[in-house]
């Protein structure tokens, strides 16, 4: 599905170093690491938004990539429904997408009429409108209170369960998110940044064990 063979040093990139990794259909990856290490930079490279690194990212032909940015990036002068139409969703698709993210009654609102949590869900609906094979999430729970974050996390799990072949890479600062979202964990660290940890998550892995192992990578 996706193959990364990034050599940031050779590309003159200031943030990322050597990263050689593959992502397969159905994998759910949580990407952790210290603030500023390059997690968003890596997502942008995968999405083809960094011209220096794009040639080092190999996507399966025809692979569709959905991206939920940290900011919702909804066009403020269009309603939620109109924002979804802009990315090619049909009227029927829009109704289903709004229902999927719990916004059936908010389709005709403007973005500034939504709470942060609702705007995040609307942006998630937009990223799903293209029927992605790979979904990129950049800190989707940031700035949400614990209840709203839990609701969004459960929503994402339901959406993934309904699309078992869709792969996920989710940037997060909280290893607890891996409990619900991930079957694989990446840890990005160092200067330039490399994947210092890449391992599957097993049913018996506890958050405390994962957190302890991640702490050992930070020393």
N, C-alpha and C positions, 0 to 999 in steps of 0.2 A: 504493500500500500504506500508506504513512505520510507525513504532511505535518506539519512543525513550523513554526509561525509564532509563536515565543515572543518576547514583549516583557516581559522580566523587570522592567525599570524601571517600566513602566506597571502591572505587577501588584504592585509593591512587594516584589519578590523581591531578597534581598541578594546573590545569587551570579550568576545568569545575566542576560545582556543580550539583545540582539537576535540571534535565531537563526532563519533562514528556509531550510529545506532539505527535500528529499524523499528517501525511501528506496523503492526498487523491489524487486520480488521477485527473489531470487537474488543481491542485492548482499551482499558480505561486507565490513563496515566495521570497521577498527580505529580506536578513539578514543584519542588520546594527549593529553598536556598535563601541566603541572607538578602536583605533589601539592597537593591542596586547592583546585584551580581550579574544580571543579564537575562533574567527569566523572560521578561517581555521581549527583549531583543531576540531571544531564541524563537518565541512564537511568531514574531514579525518575519524572521527568516523563513520559517516553515510556510507562512502565508504568502511569501513572495514579495514582501514589502521592503526588503533590504537588498538593493541591487548588487551589492558586493558579495552577498552570500547566496542569493537566489540560484546561481549556477551549481551550487554544491548541495542543493536539495532536489532529490529525485522523487517525483510523485507518479503514482500509477496513472497511465493515460486516462483522461476523462475524470479523474478524481475531483470531487467537489468538496471544497473546504469552507466551512462556516466559522465565523470569528465573532465572539462576544468580547468587545473591548472593555477596558476598565470604565470608560465613560460610555453612556448609552449611545451617543452619536445619532440619535433620532433627529430628523430635520424638524426644527421647532415650528415651522409654519405649516406643516402637514399633520393631519391626524394620525393616530396609530394605524388605522386601516390604510390610509394613503401611503404611509411609510412602508408597509408591507407590499402594497401594489407596486411600488417603485422597484422592488427587487424581483418582480415578475410573478408574484403570487396572484392566482385567480380569485374571484369573489368566494368561491367554495373553499379554496385553500385557506383564505384569510379567516373565514368563519371557524374552520377546524383548528388553525394555529392559535387563534385567540382562545378557543375553548381549551386547547391543550395546556396553555400557560395560565389559565384562570382569569382571562381578561375579556370574556364575552360581552360584558357590559361597558367596556372602556374603549371600544374600537373607534368611536367618533370623538374621543378626547384628544386635545393637543398634548404634546409631551410635558409642558409646564403645568398641566392639570393633573399629572400623575405623581404619586409618591415615588421616592427613590426605588423602592422594591418593585413597584408596578412598572416603572420605566425600565428597570433591569429585565423584567419578564418580557416586556414588549420588544426589547432589543434581542432577547433570546429567541423570540418568535421570528424576528427578522432573519437571524442567523440560521434558523431551521427551514426558512421558506425555500431555500435552494435545494432542500433534501440532501444535506451534506453527508459525505462518507466519513469525513473527519471534522470533528467539532473542537475548536480552540476556545478556551475560556480563560480570560485574564482577570484574576482576582474577582470572581463573580460575587463573592460575599462581603467584599470590602465595604465599610461604612454602613452596613446593615446591622440592626440590633439582632440579638441572638434569636429571637422568635422569627423575624423575617428571614434571617440567614437559614434557619432550619427549614422553613417553608420552601425556600428556593432550592436548597440542597435536595429535599425530598422530591420536588418537582423534576429536577434534573435526573435523579435516579429513575423515576417513572418513565421519563422520555427515553433514557438509555435502554431501559428494559424493553420498551416497545420497539426499539430499533437495535437489535442485538449485534448487527454487523457494523454499526457506526462506531468508529474509534473516537476517543476523547483524549485531549491533553489539557489539563486544568492547572493553571498557575495558582498556588495558594500559599499562605504563610502558616497554615495551621495543619499539622499532621493528623488532627482529628478528622479532617475532611476525607482523608484516605479511607477511614473506616467505612464510609457509605459509598464513596464514589469510585475508588480505585481498585484495580487488580494488579497494578504495577506502579512502582514509585521511582522517580528520578530525584536526585539531589544535585544541584548545580553549585559549584564552589570554585574558589581560586581566582587568581588574576594572571593571565586571562582565564575565563571560566571554562571548566570542563565538567562533564558528568562524573562526579566522584562516587555516585551510587546509582545503580540501575538494577533493580531486582523485583521479581514478582511478589505480590502480597498473598499470603496463604491465610486460610480460614482461622488458624490459631494465632496469627500475629495480633498482638495487642498494641494499642496506641502508646502505652508507656514503654514497651520494648522498642517500638519504632522511634519514639522521641529520644530515647537513650542512645540508640545507634546514630541518629542524626546529630546529636550533640557531640558525639565523638569525632564527627567529621569537621566540626567547627573549630577544633583546637589546633 
